[in-house]
Amino acid sequence: MSCSENTIADAADPLEALDDRIAAQAFRRLVRHLRHRHDAQNIELMGLAGFCRNCLADWIRDAGFDGDKEAARALIHGMPSAEWKQRFHREATEEQLARMAESLKLNGGTH
């Protein structure tokens, strides 16, 4: 499953004034943190925050990353997504799937 961000940027939002170098450093730190925390399953991230590692891969593609979906996922996961899934993925429970579905409703019509 994937999601996409709310792409409506408000010019008055201070986030828009954040220097891209600073934003890029923060993004890389987030990705490295998620690479370290394999115990945080994508389904759990989706249930809590409505996005996951695969969403980040989609977002970099939306932002202009030249690679395909698999290349973007490998970049975010730090390894091919099939390897990540084989090493770290656990099957989602019915409760996790339900929590994710409810969480995605909060994404403002995007997922």
C-alpha positions in Angstrom: 0.0 0.0 0.0 1.1 3.5 -0.6 0.1 7.0 0.2 0.8 10.5 -1.1 1.1 13.8 0.6 -1.3 16.6 0.5 0.3 18.6 -2.3 -1.4 21.9 -1.7 1.4 24.1 -0.5 0.5 27.3 1.3 3.0 30.1 0.6 2.3 31.5 4.0 3.4 28.3 5.7 6.8 28.8 7.3 7.8 25.4 6.1 7.9 26.8 2.6 10.7 29.1 3.7 12.8 26.3 5.2 16.1 26.1 3.3 16.2 23.1 1.0 19.6 22.0 2.4 18.2 21.9 5.9 15.1 20.1 4.8 17.2 17.6 2.9 19.4 16.9 5.9 16.3 16.3 8.0 14.8 14.0 5.4 18.0 12.0 5.2 18.1 11.7 9.0 14.5 10.4 9.0 15.3 7.8 6.4 18.4 6.7 8.3 16.4 6.4 11.4 13.8 4.2 9.7 16.6 2.1 8.2 17.8 1.5 11.8 14.4 0.8 13.2 13.4 -2.2 11.2 11.1 -3.2 14.2 8.8 -0.3 13.2 6.8 -2.1 10.6 5.3 -0.2 7.7 1.8 -1.3 8.7 2.4 0.2 12.1 3.6 3.5 10.6 0.5 3.5 8.4 -1.8 2.9 11.3 -0.2 5.6 13.4 0.7 8.3 10.9 -0.8 7.4 7.6 2.5 7.0 5.8 5.4 4.5 5.7 8.7 3.8 4.0 7.0 3.0 0.7 5.2 6.3 0.9 8.5 8.1 1.2 9.7 6.2 -1.9 6.6 7.4 -3.7 7.2 11.0 -2.5 10.7 11.1 -3.9 9.4 9.9 -7.2 6.7 12.6 -7.1 9.5 15.1 -6.4 11.4 14.1 -9.5 13.6 11.1 -8.6 14.5 9.5 -12.0 14.4 5.9 -10.8 11.4 3.5 -11.0 9.3 2.4 -8.0 11.8 -0.4 -7.0 14.8 1.9 -7.2 13.0 4.5 -5.0 12.1 1.8 -2.5 15.7 0.4 -2.4 16.9 3.9 -1.8 14.6 4.4 1.2 15.0 0.9 2.6 18.8 0.8 2.1 18.5 -2.5 0.2 16.2 -4.0 -2.4 12.7 -4.0 -1.1 12.4 -7.8 -1.6 15.4 -8.3 0.6 14.0 -5.9 3.2 10.7 -7.7 3.1 12.3 -11.1 3.4 14.5 -10.0 6.4 12.1 -7.7 8.3 8.5 -7.9 7.2 5.9 -9.5 9.4 2.4 -10.2 8.2 -0.2 -7.6 9.3 -2.9 -8.6 11.7 -6.5 -7.8 11.2 -6.3 -5.1 13.9 -3.3 -3.5 12.2 -5.1 -3.4 8.8 -8.2 -1.9 10.5 -6.1 0.8 12.2 -4.4 1.6 8.9 -7.7 2.0 7.1 -8.9 4.4 9.8 -5.6 6.3 9.8 -5.7 6.7 6.0 -9.1 8.4 6.3 -7.3 11.2 8.2 -5.0 12.0 5.3 -7.5 14.5 3.9 -8.7 12.5 0.9 -5.2 11.4 -0.2 -3.5 8.1 0.6 
